[in-house]
């Protein structure tokens, strides 16, 4: 790779904007965007940089990501050295293979991945047109490396040069790039309205917040782009280490299964092993997502469905209190993690002074009186909203499972019985070979048609 590229002027940024820089922020999204844009490997490896080398190494094995990265690198190099490359092609009749500014290893990697950039009698603009078209055609293949919660259209737009297959499109992009090159992240081209916002790839929270703002949108689910602090985690781990037997008791009516799943997934393995079981005190009106919890933790999960005597009166709090007391007095459990934002459980906590308690609540659901009582009694509490949830796919899996359940109840169709009835009604006689051909041509390829209103029809293969 030419010296010009490997010595890109990198924006000087402080290693830490605040003392929680490393423990609260995440860097997965920015590392992936940085990789695709073409941030050099040495920056990923450099101490103090936010971009993660493990993400780089993982994406290097992904052909779709590697293709987009190499195309973006080539585009940026051509934009930076446009005049020099243009003159050598025009006046010295050089090709890309013989121009020292062009990173030959990038051309080789693209060739090995099935992309041939070199063409005879092409101008630099022709190459840029082609590269822009290739990036536009292939960027959607990288969609799956980003989480479903992140608006893909916002990410995709960063890589698409507006009107990039026309001369005026390239000229406008280059004029903007040259004019404000110092604010582009790591001096690499991307499609945005340049502004001095520091390093936009500084961490996931900063990048995603800016990205949504650029698209006149707002991003608020910060558990997707940040993590709970190390102080909180240490307090939880110390609580578990000092316990003989710990049980998690969950008020499913007043807790979020998806946030709890993210919380448990964020625990280190030796800590999670200290928990003997999770007791879910569930109500018929609670979210069905609680059925997914055991798929996301190694801790045994005990489902306790609480029936209602009166439709408008839940008995979950009574059963949870009784169950906790039973674990303490009969099963020698000395420590409990209560997951609930309901202040009713302060009576339970205060009635078992010999037991140890840690409480997990949701930030907006637990009132100040409950928090004050816990602080005054020396009981540690934390917010399950704060634990990193960017990699947790329990919501998607819960939806898929619920849809399968609905389909199973809604659709009862056996194609063999359907064919037998069709033959009987039409009085048509076919040989086994004819039946097989009919089945393979019309029945096997049948598919669902989803109409605009959401109605579903089954359509046979057309002739």
SULRADA-V995349 format. One record per residue. N is the residue number from 0. PSI is psi in degrees with one decimal (none if undefined). OMEGA is omega in degrees with one decimal (* if undefined). Layout:
n/psi/omega
N/PSI/OMEGA
N/PSI/OMEGA
This chain:
n/psi/omega
0/138.2/-176.7
1/155.7/-177.1
2/-33.5/-179.3
3/-40.0/-176.6
4/-42.7/-176.1
5/-13.5/177.9
6/40.7/176.7
7/137.0/175.3
8/111.0/-178.1
9/134.3/179.2
10/129.6/178.8
11/119.1/-178.9
12/149.9/176.4
13/145.9/178.8
14/-35.7/-178.8
15/123.3/174.6
16/-27.9/176.1
17/172.3/-172.6
18/-17.6/-179.8
19/14.3/-174.4
20/-49.3/-175.6
21/-37.0/-170.7
22/-24.0/-177.4
23/-32.7/-172.9
24/156.3/174.1
25/160.8/-170.2
26/21.9/-176.0
27/-46.7/-178.6
28/-47.3/-177.8
29/-32.5/178.4
30/-38.6/-179.8
31/-42.3/176.7
32/-43.6/178.8
33/-40.6/178.0
34/-49.5/-176.9
35/-37.2/179.6
36/-23.3/177.2
37/22.2/175.8
38/129.1/-175.9
39/151.2/-177.4
40/-37.5/-175.5
41/-26.6/177.9
42/-39.5/175.2
43/-34.1/-176.3
44/-16.3/-172.7
45/133.9/-179.6
46/136.0/178.7
47/-9.6/177.9
48/145.5/179.1
49/-25.9/-176.0
50/136.0/-170.9
51/124.7/-178.6
52/-29.8/178.6
53/-33.1/175.6
54/-40.1/176.3
55/-50.0/-177.5
56/-37.0/179.6
57/-43.0/-177.6
58/-24.1/176.2
59/-23.0/179.4
60/-3.9/-179.0
61/110.7/-174.7
62/-42.0/-178.4
63/-43.4/178.6
64/-40.7/-178.7
65/-40.2/179.3
66/-49.4/-178.8
67/-42.3/178.9
68/-50.3/-175.9
69/-35.1/175.8
70/-40.1/178.3
71/-39.6/177.0
72/-46.9/-178.2
73/-40.3/179.0
74/-45.5/-180.0
75/-43.0/179.4
76/-44.1/-179.9
77/-35.4/178.7
78/-38.8/-179.8
79/-38.3/-175.2
80/32.1/-173.1
81/-53.8/-175.2
82/-43.7/-179.3
83/-45.3/-180.0
84/-42.7/179.8
85/-45.0/-178.5
86/-40.7/-178.9
87/-33.4/177.5
88/-36.0/-174.1
89/-42.4/-173.1
90/-25.9/179.9
91/-1.5/177.1
92/33.7/179.6
93/154.7/174.4
94/172.1/179.5
95/-33.8/-178.0
96/-20.4/-175.9
97/7.2/179.3
98/121.1/-171.4
99/-24.5/178.9
100/-21.2/-177.1
101/125.7/178.3
102/104.9/-174.9
103/-29.2/178.4
104/-30.9/176.7
105/-44.4/176.8
106/-41.1/-179.2
107/-43.5/179.4
108/-38.8/176.5
109/-41.3/179.1
110/-43.0/179.6
111/-27.5/178.4
112/9.4/172.9
113/11.7/179.6
114/115.7/178.3
115/110.0/-178.4
116/-35.8/-172.5
117/130.0/176.6
118/148.8/-178.9
119/145.0/175.2
120/40.6/177.5
121/146.4/174.6
122/169.8/178.3
123/-33.6/176.9
124/-39.6/177.4
125/-41.9/179.2
126/-41.7/178.8
127/-39.1/175.1
128/-47.2/-176.8
129/-44.1/-179.9
130/-44.3/178.9
131/-39.3/178.6
132/-40.5/178.7
133/-42.5/178.5
134/-43.7/179.0
135/-38.0/-178.3
136/-27.3/-169.8
137/-11.5/-175.6
138/-32.7/179.4
139/-20.6/176.9
140/-12.9/179.0
141/3.2/-175.8
142/-38.4/-174.3
143/-12.7/178.3
144/-10.9/177.4
145/150.1/-178.7
146/155.4/-176.9
147/-28.4/-176.7
148/-19.1/-178.4
149/127.4/-178.4
150/107.8/-174.2
151/-36.0/-177.7
152/-32.7/177.9
153/-42.5/179.3
154/-46.8/-177.6
155/-41.4/-175.8
156/-25.4/-179.8
157/-25.9/-173.7
158/-8.5/-176.0
159/113.3/176.3
160/122.1/-179.9
161/129.5/179.2
162/38.6/-170.7
163/0.0/175.7
164/17.4/178.0
165/153.0/-176.9
166/-42.5/-177.9
167/-30.1/176.9
168/-44.7/178.6
169/-41.6/-179.5
170/-45.1/-179.8
171/-42.2/-179.8
172/-41.0/-178.2
173/-38.1/178.4
174/-43.7/179.9
175/-41.7/-179.0
176/-45.0/-179.3
177/-36.9/-176.6
178/-38.0/-174.8
179/36.8/-175.7
180/-29.0/-175.4
181/-18.6/-179.6
182/-6.3/175.2
183/137.8/-176.3
184/121.4/179.7
185/28.2/178.2
186/35.2/179.2
187/144.4/-178.8
188/137.7/166.3
189/161.3/-178.5
190/105.9/177.1
191/174.1/171.4
192/103.7/-172.0
193/137.5/175.8
194/155.8/-178.7
195/94.0/179.5
196/22.8/-174.2
197/-158.8/178.9
198/107.9/-176.9
199/-15.2/176.6
200/30.2/-176.0
201/-41.2/173.5
202/169.0/-175.1
203/-41.3/-176.9
204/-46.1/-179.6
205/-45.8/-176.2
206/-49.2/-176.6
207/-39.0/177.1
208/-45.8/177.4
209/-44.2/-177.8
210/-46.6/179.7
211/-37.9/178.0
212/-39.8/177.6
213/-24.8/-179.3
214/23.7/178.2
215/39.1/-179.5
216/169.7/177.6
217/144.4/178.2
218/127.2/-173.1
219/-15.6/-176.6
220/78.0/-171.3
221/-10.6/174.0
222/-16.6/177.4
223/-20.1/-173.2
224/13.2/176.2
225/168.3/-176.6
226/161.5/176.0
227/152.5/-176.3
228/158.8/178.5
229/-28.9/179.1
230/-42.7/178.3
231/-45.6/179.9
232/-41.9/180.0
233/-39.3/178.9
234/-39.3/178.3
235/-45.6/-179.2
236/-38.4/176.9
237/-40.4/178.0
238/-45.0/-179.7
239/-39.6/-179.5
240/-33.7/-177.7
241/0.9/-177.4
242/148.9/172.6
243/-51.2/178.6
244/122.5/-178.8
245/135.7/175.6
246/138.1/174.5
247/123.5/176.8
248/129.9/-170.7
249/126.1/170.9
250/97.9/-173.1
251/-22.7/177.7
252/-30.4/-172.9
253/31.7/177.8
254/162.5/-179.3
255/118.6/-177.2
256/-32.3/-176.2
257/-37.7/176.4
258/-39.3/178.4
259/-38.7/177.1
260/-44.0/177.9
261/-39.6/179.7
262/-49.9/-179.1
263/-35.1/179.1
264/-24.2/-177.1
265/-12.0/178.9
266/144.1/173.2
267/153.1/-169.1
268/-41.3/-178.2
269/-23.5/176.6
270/-43.8/-177.6
271/-27.4/179.9
272/-17.1/179.3
273/-15.2/-179.2
274/126.0/-175.6
275/-40.1/178.9
276/164.8/174.6
277/124.5/-179.3
278/115.7/179.6
279/111.6/175.4
280/101.1/-167.7
281/155.7/178.0
282/154.4/-177.0
283/-23.2/-178.3
284/-0.2/-180.0
285/164.8/-175.9
286/141.4/178.8
287/-13.7/-179.7
288/-18.1/177.9
289/-24.8/178.9
290/-12.4/-178.0
291/-14.7/-168.9
292/-41.1/-175.5
293/-16.8/176.5
294/-10.6/-173.1
295/11.1/177.6
296/150.7/177.9
297/-7.1/-178.4
298/134.0/176.5
299/136.2/-178.4
300/127.8/-179.7
301/115.9/-179.7
302/125.2/179.3
303/96.6/-179.2
304/123.8/-176.5
305/116.5/179.2
306/156.9/178.6
307/132.8/172.0
308/-44.1/172.8
309/140.3/-175.1
310/-33.2/-176.6
311/11.2/-178.2
312/114.4/177.9
313/145.3/178.8
314/15.0/-176.6
315/-44.1/-176.2
316/-36.0/178.5
317/-45.7/-179.6
318/-37.1/179.0
319/-43.5/178.8
320/-45.8/179.7
321/-40.5/-180.0
322/-38.3/178.1
323/-44.2/178.6
324/-38.9/179.2
325/-42.4/179.3
326/-37.5/-178.5
327/-47.7/-173.0
328/-32.7/-175.1
329/-35.2/-173.5
330/8.5/174.0
331/35.4/173.2
332/124.6/-176.1
333/-14.9/-174.2
334/140.4/-178.0
335/137.9/168.1
336/110.7/179.3
337/126.3/178.6
338/99.4/-179.8
339/147.2/175.5
340/11.4/-177.4
341/126.7/-179.8
342/-10.1/-179.8
343/-22.3/-174.3
344/-0.6/175.1
345/-32.6/176.3
346/-39.8/177.3
347/-47.4/-178.0
348/-45.1/-177.0
349/-19.4/-179.1
350/-8.7/178.2
351/68.6/-175.3
352/-21.8/-178.8
353/-15.1/178.6
354/157.1/177.8
355/138.6/-176.6
356/142.7/168.3
357/133.8/-173.6
358/132.5/175.7
359/123.5/-174.2
360/170.1/171.6
361/138.8/-169.3
362/-43.7/-173.9
363/-7.0/-173.0
364/-15.4/-177.4
365/126.4/-176.6
366/164.0/-176.8
367/-30.7/-178.6
368/-42.7/179.1
369/-42.3/179.9
370/-42.1/179.4
371/-41.7/179.4
372/-41.2/-179.9
373/-41.0/178.9
374/-45.1/-178.5
375/-26.9/-179.5
376/2.0/178.3
377/25.7/179.7
378/123.9/-178.2
379/137.1/173.6
380/156.6/178.5
381/165.5/-178.5
382/124.3/177.2
383/-13.5/175.8
384/-24.7/-171.5
385/-14.2/-177.7
386/143.5/-176.7
387/127.2/-178.7
388/11.2/-175.8
389/-27.0/-178.4
390/-3.1/-175.1
391/120.5/-177.5
392/20.0/-177.0
393/-34.0/179.6
394/-44.9/-179.8
395/-43.6/179.9
396/-36.8/177.7
397/-41.1/177.7
398/-44.9/-179.6
399/-43.5/179.8
400/-41.3/-179.9
401/-36.8/177.7
402/-41.3/176.5
403/-41.0/178.9
404/-42.1/-180.0
405/-44.1/-179.7
406/-39.2/179.7
407/-39.2/179.8
408/-30.5/-172.5
409/-29.4/-173.8
410/121.5/175.3
411/94.7/-174.9
412/127.6/173.8
413/114.5/-173.3
414/-29.4/178.2
415/-44.4/176.0
416/-38.6/178.5
417/-44.7/179.3
418/-42.6/179.1
419/-43.3/179.5
420/-35.7/178.7
421/-43.0/177.3
422/-40.5/-178.5
423/-43.9/-176.8
424/-36.4/-177.6
425/-9.9/-176.5
426/30.0/179.3
427/133.8/177.7
428/126.5/179.4
429/152.2/172.5
430/165.9/179.0
431/-35.2/178.9
432/-41.2/178.6
433/-41.3/178.0
434/-41.1/-179.6
435/-42.3/179.3
436/-41.9/178.3
437/-44.2/-179.5
438/-47.6/-176.8
439/-30.3/-177.2
440/-38.3/-171.7
441/-40.1/-172.3
442/-50.1/-175.6
443/-39.2/-179.2
444/4.0/-175.9
445/149.3/-173.2
446/169.3/-179.1
447/140.8/172.2
448/121.2/179.3
449/115.6/-178.7
450/167.3/-175.9
451/-36.9/-178.7
452/-4.3/-179.8
453/-6.9/177.9
454/145.6/-175.8
455/134.3/175.3
456/148.3/174.5
457/127.4/-177.6
458/133.1/175.5
459/161.0/176.4
460/133.1/178.4
461/161.7/179.6
462/none/*
